[in-house]
Amino acid sequence: MIDEYLNQEQASGQSALITMPTGTGKTAVVAAAIENASAGTGRSGKHFLVVAPWRGILGQLKRDLEYRVWERLNAHRSDSFPVILELPTTKQISKLADVEEPTVFVATTAKLLKIYEECDRDEVRMAELFADIKAVFVDEGHYEPAPRWSTAIRSLGCPTILLTATPYRNDQKFFNVHPSHRFRYSHQKAASEGFLRSPHFRTLPASTSDIFVSELVEFVREKIATHPDTRVIIRCGNAESIRDIVAALRKAGRQAIGIHEKFETDENVGLLRSVPNPDKSEADYWVHQFKLVEGVDDPRFRILAFYDRLGTDRSTIQQIGRVLRNPTKDPDDSAAWVVARDGFDVEAVWRNYETFDEKAGEAAATTPSLAKDLLSAQPSSVYYGGKFRSLLDLEADDAWKHFSYPLATRVFRSASVMNLDEIAERVSEEWQAEDREVLRWQYPDDRTIVLPFIDVSNSMFLRTGLFIEATFGFTVLRVKDAHVFVFDTEGRTPMLMTDAFSRETPMRLSRLLAGDSLLTTVSMDNTDLSKRSIRAKTIRAAAIGDLAPDLTDYAYICSVAEGYPQVRSDGKKFRRYLGLSRSRVRDSRSAERTFAEYAAWIDELSLTLEDDAHQPTSTFHRYARSSDDPSDKSPTHILLDVDVERFERQLEGGSSEQLRLDDYANDVINGQTTLEVNGETFTARVAWQEDRGRYEFSCPKLAQMDFRDRSAPQRELTRVINAEQLLRVVPAEQGFMYANGSFVQPMRPDQDTKRFWLLDVLTAVDPLASASSEKGRPRSDGNWDADSVFGLIDQLATRAPIGTSPEMTKYFPNLDMLLCADLGAEIADFIAVQPDRIAFLHAKAGKGSKLSASALHEIVSQAVKNLLWLQPINADVPQVGYWGQDWTLTMKGSQHVAKRLRVGRFSNGQEMWSHARSVITNPNADREVWLVLGAAMSESALRAAVENPTPQLIQIYSLLQTAWSAVSQVGGRLRVFCSP
């Protein structure tokens, strides 16, 4: 098939595809094809190019073509077979034309892409450079080079043969493979013809690494009697587990090596950064995470052990393929063994794969083909949603013009050297790894790339059945000044952004609700991590700024804010959402949702974020604010801020288990802490990473449990914790807190004059400065002394001339009831009512101090204990019988008598309460509590105390703040009238 393909001059521009199970001789096919093509007709050229996805495979590929294929086939390598060389470097690629001798050049896709970039993506230039290439072979073709890689390969203008060992491929994404240029060698057929061993399965009930190694070594000893050269692959979930397993194996006297990119090569302990040449290694146990899933073809590997499972069935099958190779078709070497710990039914995965291999044919259930089939099933035109609609060509260059762009984004600051194309490349790779079918990139302008995709999934409401659903969406990447803006229609954020970029700070984001913006919703996270503290809370109101701050609001971090920004020049009001902890912005505006509108909106955001003149609305100052970093960031306590509903793990038999995590803060001692997860105790580490400016959380055992994000199964829990900084940390330096990716420093309002909001509820009334008596001397005219607190309140009834106490009388211009409820089961000293307002008035004079904590304590206690009577749903009736009687007070032998009902015509207390209740239950009426203080409180004295705090200030602050907050909790407003 390859010979026929190469001999037709490849006029159609289509590629060929070879699918063969691991161990059936892909490299031998390449070698044979090169040998035949060297003597054949077809495209001119004398060289060949073999491309592999990474360097580890490249080294083996080169060795195979040089000698190993011929040795294993027991065949003679033709003297005319081309020499094997690595492709010249980017700087020397022009010398390719000077190579006279026929050569097989080997290269990684990364090198080819780099050459393509150096040629400014000029396909003509690429074709000229590679004019002497007769054919290109792409090994591990299922990896589908990402969009620019495939473009780079296609730009060569050469016949291209894709080779893959897995039946679940992505080769259709960016290569055009004609059905007549396909060849599939099924696993079933390869096994029946003896090229592959049959796997046998065993479960080891091991819990720890030491027990696992002990049981595995004993198992291997039983199985290698007939093949003493047997080697073992062990798959671990992370570098730490690899260290543990290798150490245990070496302790047991086995020759073991561990391979991981995080390791610095140290042969003394058996840890290597890259995969060694199997022919030059004496190790019989090879331990890895991902390095040996593919690319190691040594038939001595006959036993595979899963200490940790792989993330997908596809990867699991590829891993098993490493021990199935039987190139000599030796019938006495027809068995391989696959071992796994309890909890991973690897045999079930294998049986499902066999069914797929038998019934699915040529990968009918791959994401690309599913997406293609689903798109082809779309009608060409339809009347829907009030419009005649025609099918859109999603691969067209101008497809972006038809997309609808909501005004939503995540905002990142860029300190990275990556350009927009590189960002798009990495994001595209990530989406494809998560089984999104990325379509043709769209370029609306030179600062934006739009990545359209088809997201194909099985219905979430089916446990075992199949019903494929497809969703169209796109990801927008836009660069503006120092920002990278990212929007995804499915609400996903690429891990690249959280790994390589920093989120925009809450301080800057809050500029997007600046000046007189109206906050209507705030969500807050507590800096207090104690067991009985509130973890988080959300408040909604018509205007948060009109509510009293809670006593401890200063200790909360505002994580979400919603509201209405300052009215724009066009006078249109709109709602804005700020996810301060996740750097999200979303506007609800009337718009056509065109790209032009979206781009203008993004640029408007960027300008505002960089403009120091846009200062956040003052309501934000109620909460803990971002601060400079503490000098000592050593963690002392940690709380994982994880939404447990978001994560689950797969169990044996296809069932799942939801994450359970104790919502407690844990001590951190010397960087180490313990966690309770799903009934198990784990040791974890947390440390500050200076180079990344964030805390790093590490818990290998938790990672091995393999909890995954429900919406993005590629994302493991511990990785997400680090990427999104889902933790709150108390550092060693007191007064600081780390949350939502930044440090904050809670500041008590009584210690900050700019945040002493209590001054806003104080109103100075000149006559109260001389009101040293609450009720004055006994009088016979049925009134109270004008200079007493009661006398000043009574001016509401007498409509005293402007200038006496207008600060109070102005609130009741339509007073229709004023009742003195003093001296009885009182709910207030006075109750003032008009159709749109009711106030409970509490009076206190005080003596000898302009800041009397004791007088304040008494009046606050009286006000707070009676707040329930202002609650609209409280249907109880207070004791009102005495309201119809005169107010009588005996003082020093004299009797002071006054009518209680100062304004209004009501015959009894029940009528008075009914009238008061009619206003209390009116949602459009104002409900207020007044504290009327004589000489007990001076506004100027309080301001002076704020400037120079005294121990007494915290008492006064706590009392007033408690009253303010309590009144606000019942939907009321607190007013404090005091002396100047």
Sequence and secondary structure as in RCSB ss.txt:
>XXXX:A:sequence
MIDEYLNQEQASGQSALITMPTGTGKTAVVAAAIENASAGTGRSGKHFLVVAPWRGILGQLKRDLEYRVWERLNA
HRSDSFPVILELPTTKQISKLADVEEPTVFVATTAKLLKIYEECDRDEVRMAELFADIKAVFVDEGHYEPAPRWS
TAIRSLGCPTILLTATPYRNDQKFFNVHPSHRFRYSHQKAASEGFLRSPHFRTLPASTSDIFVSELVEFVREKIA
THPDTRVIIRCGNAESIRDIVAALRKAGRQAIGIHEKFETDENVGLLRSVPNPDKSEADYWVHQFKLVEGVDDPR
FRILAFYDRLGTDRSTIQQIGRVLRNPTKDPDDSAAWVVARDGFDVEAVWRNYETFDEKAGEAAATTPSLAKDLL
SAQPSSVYYGGKFRSLLDLEADDAWKHFSYPLATRVFRSASVMNLDEIAERVSEEWQAEDREVLRWQYPDDRTIV
LPFIDVSNSMFLRTGLFIEATFGFTVLRVKDAHVFVFDTEGRTPMLMTDAFSRETPMRLSRLLAGDSLLTTVSMD
NTDLSKRSIRAKTIRAAAIGDLAPDLTDYAYICSVAEGYPQVRSDGKKFRRYLGLSRSRVRDSRSAERTFAEYAA
WIDELSLTLEDDAHQPTSTFHRYARSSDDPSDKSPTHILLDVDVERFERQLEGGSSEQLRLDDYANDVINGQTTL
EVNGETFTARVAWQEDRGRYEFSCPKLAQMDFRDRSAPQRELTRVINAEQLLRVVPAEQGFMYANGSFVQPMRPD
QDTKRFWLLDVLTAVDPLASASSEKGRPRSDGNWDADSVFGLIDQLATRAPIGTSPEMTKYFPNLDMLLCADLGA
EIADFIAVQPDRIAFLHAKAGKGSKLSASALHEIVSQAVKNLLWLQPINADVPQVGYWGQDWTLTMKGSQHVAKR
LRVGRFSNGQEMWSHARSVITNPNADREVWLVLGAAMSESALRAAVENPTPQLIQIYSLLQTAWSAVSQVGGRLR
VFCSP
>XXXX:A:secstr
 HHHHHTTTTTT  EEEEE  TTS HHHHHHHHHHHHHHS SS  SEEEEEESSHHHHHHHHHIIIIIHHHHTT 
   TTS EEEE   GGGGGGGGG  S EEEEEEHHHHHHHHHHTTT HHHHHHHTTTEEEEEETTGGG   HHHH
HHHHTT   EEEEES SS  TTTTS EEEEEEEE  HHHHHHTTSB EEEEEEE   SHHHHHHHHHHHHHHH S
S TT EEEEE SSHHHHHHHHHHHHHTT  EEEE TT   BTTTTEESS   GGG   SEEEESSTTSSS   TT
EEEEEESS  SSHHHHHHHHGGG B TT  GGG EEEEEEETT  HHHHHHHHHHHHHHSTTTTTSHHHHHHHHH
HTS SEEEETTEEEE   TTSTTGGGG    SEEEEEE      HHHHHHHHHHHHHHTTEEE   EEEETTEEE
EEEEEEEE TT SSS  EEEEEEEEEEEEETTEEEEEETT    HHHHHHSEE  HHHHGGGSBTT EEEEEEEE
ES   TTS  EEEEE S GGGS   TTGGGEEEEEEEEE    TT    EEEEETTTTEEEEE      HHHHHH
HHHHHHHHHH TT  B GGGGGSB B    S   EEEEEE   GGGEEEE GGG EEE  B    EE BTTEEEE
EETTEEEEEEEEEETTTTEEEEE HHHHHH  EETTEEEEEHHHHHHHHT EEEEESSTT EEETTEEE    GG
G GGG GGGGGEEE GGGGG   SS S  SSS   TTSHHHHHHHHHHT  TTSSHHHHTT TT  EEEE  SSS
 S SEEEEETTEEEEEEEE   S SB HHHHHHHHHHHHHTGGGG TT       GGGGS EEEEETTEEEEE S
EEE   SSHHHHHHHHHHHHT TTSEEEEEEEESTTBBHHHHHHHHHS  HHHHHHHHHHHHHHHHHHHTT EEE
EEEB 
